[in-house]
Amino acid sequence: IETGGVYVSSAAIGKFEGRPVDQLVLQFQINGGNAWAQGIAYGLRDSESGELRLVSLEISNMDAMLSGKPSSVAVPRLTSLIPTDVE
């Protein structure tokens, strides 16, 4: 397996729970032999703490990509960017 590179990326500044965040989206390709797969990753970076969270990840092999049926990879649900273990 080798990386095919990032071919689309986008970033925007927004808010989550009233806190400033940077929104990041990457589309990338993974190559392996005669096959390839496409991935889309979406993340948030807390502008104050610098913490980065993966919000969603979709991976599609070439057959699924061509038929428009990507698979979502389970990631922990984003409930808060505010640390809960700090008093």
ABEGO torsion letter per residue (X at the ends): XBBAEBABBBBBBBBBGGBBBBBBBBBBBBBBEABBBBBBBBBBBBAAAGBBBBABBBBBBAAAAAAGBBBBBBBBBBABABBAABX
